[in-house]
């Protein structure tokens, strides 16, 4: 039998095959390792993106829940938030005080507050931090929430009329906070009024000037007689061209900051298409509201608007006698003429009439009466000015909160 011989050429060929096989195996191993590493990296990136998205959704859910909470927050709850803002502490959703709830399916966010003004209107800086469900990722949103002000320019006089003002009978205009009682773009006629037509703050009051501040324990100050039927004093401003020259829209915007159309669409909480619709309403539904009646109103009767105390038939005798806290003052707007008739209506807040207002009977207002055309009173119309009451109306109807323009950000949060 012949022996198998391997030539040098065959030896070289086998070595080359082995060499290339090792190279190919190395390349395949490297590619496999690199591909596995890439897939692993992509998985990590995808997981991180998912966590970040989860954390962001948690923060957004917290912001939405906070906005909803503030829209119906009670004074106690607002004070609780103010306490958190003052101490710089953090509260957790679904368990903190106050209790701000988010859906159970959302990772629980936390809240930090600062620079709070309880208002009205409410102003609050908030930082909402959301987390992923494994608490690895965090995202924060910071924002300023600002309440929409129903009355950005609070009147400073009890009776304001772009046209003339007529005070008749035993009614009196009182201002326990200042020296101005009637501001008119036309004539102020006191010739048919009672002995005393207006009263101003008593500067000899033992608590003056502290009693002018409605946050002070001694508020309000006592009053002293000023203008009479036979003499007008400095508390009355008449023929003011800056008032008389305002258009109806400009007059409205001077106090409310926006046009009638915008105000009606965004601020009004109780809208009545006419006087008949208003007549069907209950007094209990007219407290802490922004009320709008379209068209002329010929009679109010014995309605009580803006203070639950009136509902029992009580008559207010001194300023600031509505006992509920906070006082549920209302803004009462008539887009037309208002005739109070011979009833005994009581108003607690702001009465604004785009036409003329005529008062008979025994009517009382705590706050301010404003008329675009003329104002006239017969019988007994008592108007007690109160900046405290007027400031209550700025958040009437629960108020609406909005994110301050340009305040939202998800970076550099405190």
Secondary structure, DSSP 8 states (H G I E B T S, - for coil): -------HHHHHHHHHHHHHHHHHHHHHHHHHHHHHHHHHHHHHHHHHHHHHHHHHHHHHHHHHHHHHHHHT--HHHHHHHHHHHHHT-EEETTTSSS-----TTS---EEEEEEEE-SSS-EEEEEEEEE-TTS--EEEEEEEEEE--TTSS---SSEEESS-EEE-BT--EEETT-S--EEESS-EE-TTB-SB-EEEE-TTSTTTTGGGSTTSTT-S--EEE--BTTB--TTEE-S-HHHHT--HHHHHHHHHSS-HHHHHHHT-SEEESSHHHHHTS-GGGGSS-EEEEES-B---TT-EES-GGGGGT----SSS---SSS---EEEEEES-EE-TTS--EEEEEEEESS-EEE-SEEEEEEEEEESS-EEE-SEEEEEE-HHHHHHHTTGGG--EEE-TT--BSSS--
